[in-house]
Amino acid sequence: MMLALQTELDDLGSDTECDSRCTREHGEELMLLERCEGLENERVFPKGTDSEIIIQLRTDMEGFITELSGLFRRNDELIAAKDSYLAIIRELDTQLKEYKRKYEQAKTELRSVKARSQLL
């Protein structure tokens, strides 16, 4: 790859400004590519670690992620149940207020009936 880049640089001509700019750009690109390859290798094969430790860590992390997603799902279910219970509570509260109103109305009617019956 380096040889191809060098050939490309030579083909660009003798313009020193263009050559230096292109060389700088290609050099930076090469450095970035080498850095990416190095980081990728480091990610796959970290320095000074045992492959068993890496495998165990990966397994633990996968288990953790699985458990965490299960907890998120369970949390969503609990929130949905809570919302459902709150709707039932609101409905029962409305019914309670209606029954209290009817009770007070019946009590008032009973008092008026008693008062009329005593007058007669």
Backbone as ProteinMPNN parsed JSONL, in Angstrom:
{"seq_chain_A": "MMLALQTELDDLGSDTECDSRCTREHGEELMLLERCEGLENERVFPKGTDSEIIIQLRTDMEGFITELSGLFRRNDELIAAKDSYLAIIRELDTQLKEYKRKYEQAKTELRSVKARSQLL", "coords_chain_A": {"N_chain_A": [[0.823, -1.184, 0.0], [1.959, 1.222, 0.794], [3.828, 1.541, -1.225], [2.205, 1.956, -3.432], [1.052, 4.387, -2.723], [3.314, 6.001, -2.691], [4.052, 5.886, -5.364], [1.863, 7.15, -6.478], [2.235, 9.679, -5.415], [4.621, 10.431, -6.697], [3.719, 10.572, -9.318], [2.214, 12.853, -9.352], [3.564, 15.108, -10.067], [5.998, 17.796, -10.33], [5.473, 19.919, -8.758], [6.213, 21.481, -5.912], [4.753, 22.479, -3.752], [2.266, 21.221, -4.008], [3.171, 18.602, -3.895], [4.242, 18.498, -1.278], [1.981, 19.027, 0.244], [0.295, 16.897, -0.486], [1.882, 14.776, 0.327], [1.93, 15.222, 3.057], [-0.829, 14.928, 3.635], [-1.253, 12.247, 2.837], [0.554, 11.031, 4.517], [-0.55, 11.625, 7.016], [-2.934, 10.255, 6.705], [-1.949, 7.634, 6.509], [-0.819, 7.4, 9.059], [-3.145, 7.556, 10.61], [-4.499, 5.273, 9.686], [-2.699, 3.26, 10.529], [-2.844, 3.709, 13.27], [-5.537, 3.081, 13.743], [-5.518, 0.35, 13.048], [-3.769, -0.554, 15.011], [-5.255, 0.039, 17.346], [-7.461, -1.587, 16.908], [-6.257, -4.141, 16.95], [-5.381, -4.05, 19.575], [-7.794, -3.99, 20.876], [-8.862, -6.493, 20.244], [-6.812, -8.248, 21.049], [-5.728, -7.544, 23.862], [-2.892, -6.075, 25.482], [-0.84, -7.926, 27.669], [-2.849, -9.523, 28.835], [-4.693, -12.431, 29.66], [-6.218, -14.828, 27.559], [-8.301, -16.335, 28.627], [-9.23, -14.737, 30.686], [-10.241, -12.619, 29.232], [-12.266, -13.891, 27.81], [-13.882, -14.704, 29.942], [-14.556, -12.208, 31.008], [-15.961, -11.127, 28.83], [-18.101, -12.951, 28.737], [-19.242, -12.456, 31.243], [-20.019, -9.778, 30.874], [-21.882, -10.05, 28.808], [-23.802, -11.546, 30.15], [-24.483, -9.671, 32.105], [-25.576, -7.652, 30.501], [-27.765, -9.0, 29.437], [-29.205, -9.53, 31.792], [-29.692, -6.908, 32.597], [-31.297, -5.958, 30.477], [-33.495, -7.596, 30.908], [-34.309, -6.6, 33.389], [-35.036, -3.996, 32.645], [-37.204, -4.584, 30.99], [-38.914, -5.778, 32.876], [-39.29, -3.601, 34.559], [-40.709, -1.899, 32.853], [-43.047, -3.405, 32.598], [-43.976, -3.307, 35.252], [-44.442, -0.567, 35.524], [-46.501, -0.244, 33.666], [-48.463, -1.834, 34.909], [-48.795, -0.381, 37.255], [-49.849, 2.018, 36.234], [-52.253, 0.997, 35.291], [-53.439, 0.2, 37.72], [-53.68, 2.7, 38.934], [-55.584, 3.868, 37.285], [-57.787, 2.262, 37.89], [-58.073, 2.912, 40.6], [-58.757, 5.634, 40.385], [-61.224, 5.36, 39.098], [-62.678, 3.928, 41.046], [-62.618, 5.834, 43.08], [-64.169, 7.838, 41.942], [-66.621, 6.475, 41.815], [-67.024, 6.133, 44.558], [-67.376, 8.784, 45.416], [-69.759, 9.322, 44.047], [-71.518, 7.478, 45.293], [-71.436, 8.47, 47.904], [-72.649, 10.958, 47.486], [-75.212, 10.114, 46.695], [-75.955, 8.819, 49.066], [-76.034, 10.958, 50.909], [-78.079, 12.389, 49.725], [-80.21, 10.574, 49.987], [-80.338, 10.449, 52.756], [-81.13, 13.052, 53.345], [-83.654, 13.088, 52.13], [-84.926, 11.162, 53.709], [-84.964, 12.478, 56.199], [-86.663, 14.587, 55.561], [-89.017, 13.179, 55.001], [-89.547, 12.042, 57.511], [-89.926, 14.365, 58.97], [-92.283, 15.364, 57.724], [-94.023, 13.286, 58.332], [-94.257, 13.493, 61.084], [-95.571, 15.859, 61.327], [-98.068, 15.268, 60.396]], "CA_chain_A": [[0.0, 0.0, 0.0], [2.871, 2.356, 0.85], [4.44, 1.676, -2.536], [1.19, 2.547, -4.301], [0.939, 5.796, -2.349], [4.54, 6.686, -3.128], [3.949, 5.991, -6.819], [0.865, 8.181, -6.727], [2.874, 10.956, -5.104], [5.582, 10.719, -7.761], [2.978, 10.876, -10.536], [1.523, 14.136, -9.238], [4.331, 16.147, -10.746], [7.117, 18.377, -9.603], [5.032, 21.071, -7.968], [6.638, 21.178, -4.538], [3.664, 22.779, -2.813], [1.309, 20.122, -4.157], [3.836, 17.402, -3.387], [4.368, 18.52, 0.184], [0.627, 18.931, 0.793], [-0.161, 15.523, -0.701], [2.686, 13.909, 1.186], [1.434, 15.432, 4.423], [-2.152, 14.312, 3.73], [-1.111, 10.79, 2.781], [1.247, 10.631, 5.743], [-1.549, 11.668, 8.089], [-3.848, 9.144, 6.455], [-1.24, 6.405, 6.886], [-0.713, 7.355, 10.524], [-4.478, 7.233, 11.129], [-4.77, 3.864, 9.398], [-1.873, 2.454, 11.441], [-3.402, 3.874, 14.625], [-6.776, 2.291, 13.778], [-5.149, -1.063, 13.084], [-3.212, -0.819, 16.338], [-6.349, 0.029, 18.323], [-8.26, -2.787, 16.657], [-5.499, -5.264, 17.491], [-5.373, -3.927, 21.032], [-9.133, -4.357, 21.336], [-9.027, -7.935, 20.103], [-5.783, -8.914, 21.84], [-5.115, -6.553, 24.756], [-1.547, -6.39, 25.957], [-0.678, -8.421, 29.035], [-4.024, -10.195, 29.399], [-4.867, -13.832, 29.309], [-7.427, -14.994, 26.759], [-9.366, -16.835, 29.506], [-9.78, -13.587, 31.405], [-11.028, -11.871, 28.259], [-13.474, -14.676, 27.54], [-14.715, -14.619, 31.139], [-15.087, -10.846, 31.076], [-16.977, -10.997, 27.783], [-19.256, -13.73, 29.177], [-19.858, -11.706, 32.34], [-20.662, -8.587, 30.325], [-23.079, -10.488, 28.088], [-24.776, -11.883, 31.188], [-24.921, -8.418, 32.71], [-26.447, -6.96, 29.544], [-29.001, -9.773, 29.392], [-29.915, -9.27, 33.043], [-30.124, -5.513, 32.572], [-32.441, -5.834, 29.569], [-34.62, -8.214, 31.615], [-34.769, -5.655, 34.41], [-35.735, -2.914, 31.95], [-38.499, -5.125, 30.566], [-39.729, -5.945, 34.083], [-39.638, -2.254, 35.009], [-41.775, -1.424, 31.967], [-44.264, -4.131, 32.974], [-44.442, -2.772, 36.529], [-44.981, 0.773, 35.288], [-47.798, -0.431, 33.005], [-49.386, -2.325, 35.939], [-49.057, 0.752, 38.158], [-50.775, 2.907, 35.527], [-53.546, 0.321, 35.288], [-53.981, 0.293, 39.075], [-54.065, 4.095, 39.176], [-56.846, 4.091, 36.573], [-58.826, 1.592, 38.688], [-58.258, 3.719, 41.813], [-59.521, 6.837, 40.006], [-62.596, 4.937, 38.833], [-63.308, 3.617, 42.337], [-62.782, 7.096, 43.798], [-65.336, 8.486, 41.334], [-67.8, 5.733, 42.286], [-67.201, 6.434, 45.977], [-67.971, 10.121, 45.509], [-71.148, 9.207, 43.587], [-72.282, 6.807, 46.345], [-71.562, 9.417, 49.028], [-73.657, 11.954, 47.101], [-76.52, 9.457, 46.769], [-76.245, 8.571, 50.479], [-76.437, 12.232, 51.499], [-79.383, 12.718, 49.151], [-81.19, 9.674, 50.614], [-80.449, 10.88, 54.148], [-81.917, 14.286, 53.352], [-85.036, 12.699, 51.838], [-85.447, 10.464, 54.89], [-85.258, 13.51, 57.2], [-87.866, 15.343, 55.169], [-90.153, 12.276, 55.163], [-89.785, 11.965, 58.962], [-90.487, 15.646, 59.404], [-93.661, 15.422, 57.242], [-94.862, 12.294, 59.034], [-94.509, 13.99, 62.435], [-96.531, 16.936, 61.21], [-99.369, 14.676, 60.155]], "C_chain_A": [[0.871, 1.252, 0.0], [3.485, 2.61, -0.519], [3.468, 2.335, -3.508], [1.034, 4.024, -4.007], [2.15, 6.581, -2.823], [4.514, 6.883, -4.636], [2.961, 7.09, -7.194], [1.436, 9.561, -6.466], [3.852, 11.361, -6.204], [4.883, 11.14, -9.035], [2.335, 12.256, -10.504], [2.311, 15.282, -9.876], [5.383, 16.732, -9.842], [6.72, 19.58, -8.777], [5.282, 20.78, -6.492], [5.546, 21.444, -3.523], [2.65, 21.66, -2.818], [1.905, 18.844, -3.589], [3.874, 17.391, -1.871], [2.992, 18.378, 0.838], [0.12, 17.501, 0.675], [0.598, 14.55, 0.192], [2.194, 14.001, 2.621], [0.088, 14.737, 4.608], [-2.059, 12.797, 3.737], [-0.398, 10.27, 4.024], [0.295, 10.603, 6.927], [-2.534, 10.516, 7.945], [-3.215, 7.818, 6.855], [-1.125, 6.277, 8.392], [-2.053, 6.985, 11.143], [-4.826, 5.774, 10.878], [-3.983, 2.946, 10.326], [-2.404, 2.527, 12.858], [-4.679, 3.051, 14.775], [-6.473, 0.803, 13.856], [-4.597, -1.439, 14.454], [-4.289, -0.895, 17.4], [-7.227, -1.201, 18.152], [-7.563, -4.023, 17.213], [-5.489, -5.248, 19.014], [-6.727, -4.323, 21.617], [-9.309, -5.867, 21.317], [-8.055, -8.685, 21.015], [-5.091, -7.901, 22.753], [-3.752, -7.023, 25.257], [-1.604, -6.884, 27.397], [-1.904, -9.08, 29.634], [-4.086, -11.615, 28.879], [-6.183, -13.988, 28.564], [-8.588, -15.528, 27.6], [-10.03, -15.695, 30.252], [-10.674, -12.779, 30.47], [-12.343, -12.586, 27.978], [-14.425, -14.593, 28.729], [-15.353, -13.243, 31.266], [-16.186, -10.642, 30.051], [-18.25, -11.736, 28.182], [-20.0, -13.004, 30.293], [-20.611, -10.48, 31.827], [-21.927, -8.954, 29.555], [-24.178, -10.86, 29.074], [-25.348, -10.638, 31.84], [-25.895, -7.692, 31.791], [-27.793, -7.676, 29.44], [-29.845, -9.505, 30.634], [-30.472, -7.855, 33.064], [-31.318, -5.327, 31.647], [-33.683, -6.488, 30.179], [-35.188, -7.296, 32.675], [-35.511, -4.476, 33.782], [-37.126, -3.363, 31.528], [-39.438, -5.253, 31.764], [-40.183, -4.591, 34.619], [-40.771, -1.689, 34.158], [-43.103, -2.101, 32.306], [-44.839, -3.579, 34.269], [-45.037, -1.375, 36.365], [-46.353, 0.683, 34.629], [-48.84, -0.91, 34.019], [-49.761, -1.191, 36.886], [-50.051, 1.717, 37.52], [-52.182, 2.308, 35.501], [-54.214, 0.421, 36.661], [-54.424, 1.716, 39.398], [-55.38, 4.423, 38.476], [-58.001, 3.455, 37.348], [-59.122, 2.402, 39.939], [-59.067, 4.974, 41.498], [-60.991, 6.488, 39.763], [-63.341, 4.641, 40.133], [-63.544, 4.882, 43.16], [-63.998, 7.858, 43.259], [-66.621, 7.805, 41.789], [-68.091, 6.039, 43.746], [-67.851, 7.8, 46.165], [-69.432, 10.096, 45.091], [-72.018, 8.551, 44.666], [-72.45, 7.704, 47.567], [-72.626, 10.46, 48.725], [-75.066, 11.357, 47.204], [-76.923, 9.198, 48.212], [-76.722, 9.848, 51.148], [-77.816, 12.636, 51.0], [-80.473, 11.864, 49.798], [-81.407, 10.072, 52.072], [-81.317, 12.136, 54.26], [-83.386, 13.974, 53.08], [-85.68, 12.018, 53.039], [-85.802, 11.475, 55.98], [-86.538, 14.265, 56.835], [-89.117, 14.482, 55.297], [-90.517, 12.16, 56.64], [-90.433, 13.25, 59.465], [-91.931, 15.775, 58.96], [-94.554, 14.462, 58.017], [-95.167, 12.751, 60.453], [-95.536, 15.125, 62.404], [-97.948, 16.395, 61.037], [-99.798, 13.943, 61.371]], "O_chain_A": [[0.574, 2.224, -0.695], [3.644, 3.76, -0.929], [3.865, 3.177, -4.315], [0.9, 4.832, -4.927], [2.016, 7.706, -3.305], [4.914, 7.937, -5.131], [3.203, 7.865, -8.119], [1.159, 10.505, -7.205], [3.894, 12.528, -6.593], [5.398, 11.985, -9.767], [1.948, 12.773, -11.552], [1.736, 16.326, -10.186], [5.633, 16.241, -8.742], [7.579, 20.201, -8.151], [4.624, 19.923, -5.902], [5.422, 20.716, -2.538], [2.219, 21.198, -1.762], [1.228, 18.093, -2.886], [3.568, 16.373, -1.249], [2.848, 17.7, 1.856], [-0.425, 16.954, 1.633], [0.016, 13.616, 0.744], [2.058, 12.992, 3.312], [-0.126, 14.044, 5.603], [-2.707, 12.135, 4.547], [-0.715, 9.19, 4.522], [0.323, 9.678, 7.739], [-2.92, 9.883, 8.928], [-3.868, 6.974, 7.47], [-1.307, 5.194, 8.947], [-2.106, 6.197, 12.087], [-5.383, 5.107, 11.75], [-4.524, 1.973, 10.85], [-2.415, 1.525, 13.573], [-4.887, 2.401, 15.799], [-7.092, 0.077, 14.634], [-4.911, -2.5, 14.993], [-4.26, -1.778, 18.258], [-7.682, -1.788, 19.134], [-8.191, -4.855, 17.867], [-5.578, -6.292, 19.66], [-6.807, -4.908, 22.697], [-9.841, -6.45, 22.261], [-8.44, -9.648, 21.677], [-3.987, -7.45, 22.45], [-3.51, -8.218, 25.428], [-2.322, -6.332, 28.231], [-1.989, -9.189, 30.857], [-3.589, -11.934, 27.798], [-7.167, -13.337, 28.912], [-9.743, -15.209, 27.319], [-11.248, -15.684, 30.429], [-11.738, -12.31, 30.872], [-13.401, -11.96, 27.915], [-15.633, -14.431, 28.552], [-16.534, -13.12, 31.59], [-17.224, -10.055, 30.355], [-19.352, -11.222, 27.994], [-21.229, -12.942, 30.294], [-21.711, -10.182, 32.292], [-22.932, -8.248, 29.639], [-25.346, -10.532, 28.864], [-26.549, -10.555, 32.098], [-26.918, -7.178, 32.243], [-28.839, -7.031, 29.365], [-31.052, -9.281, 30.538], [-31.601, -7.634, 33.502], [-32.257, -4.611, 31.992], [-34.796, -5.997, 29.994], [-36.404, -7.216, 32.848], [-36.508, -4.01, 34.333], [-38.103, -2.63, 31.683], [-40.61, -4.887, 31.684], [-41.316, -4.445, 35.076], [-41.693, -1.068, 34.688], [-44.153, -1.46, 32.305], [-46.052, -3.401, 34.383], [-46.034, -1.046, 37.008], [-47.264, 1.434, 34.979], [-49.98, -0.445, 33.994], [-50.923, -1.061, 37.273], [-50.983, 2.181, 38.177], [-53.174, 3.018, 35.668], [-55.411, 0.694, 36.755], [-55.439, 1.911, 40.067], [-56.199, 5.17, 39.011], [-59.075, 4.047, 37.451], [-60.285, 2.569, 40.31], [-59.964, 5.34, 42.257], [-61.889, 7.225, 40.17], [-64.49, 5.049, 40.306], [-64.553, 4.992, 43.857], [-64.76, 8.449, 44.025], [-67.601, 8.477, 42.111], [-69.248, 6.188, 44.138], [-68.765, 7.955, 46.975], [-70.263, 10.768, 45.703], [-73.13, 9.011, 44.928], [-73.507, 7.692, 48.198], [-73.418, 10.813, 49.599], [-75.987, 11.989, 47.721], [-78.096, 9.336, 48.561], [-77.711, 9.828, 51.881], [-78.628, 13.164, 51.76], [-81.546, 12.375, 50.122], [-82.534, 10.035, 52.565], [-82.138, 12.254, 55.169], [-84.267, 14.536, 53.731], [-86.844, 12.269, 53.35], [-86.842, 11.338, 56.623], [-87.379, 14.543, 57.69], [-90.175, 14.993, 55.665], [-91.701, 12.179, 56.978], [-91.36, 13.224, 60.274], [-92.755, 16.253, 59.739], [-95.702, 14.782, 58.323], [-96.232, 12.431, 60.981], [-96.283, 15.314, 63.364], [-98.911, 17.012, 61.491], [-100.882, 13.359, 61.39]]}, "name": "protein", "num_of_chains": 1, "seq": "MMLALQTELDDLGSDTECDSRCTREHGEELMLLERCEGLENERVFPKGTDSEIIIQLRTDMEGFITELSGLFRRNDELIAAKDSYLAIIRELDTQLKEYKRKYEQAKTELRSVKARSQLL"}
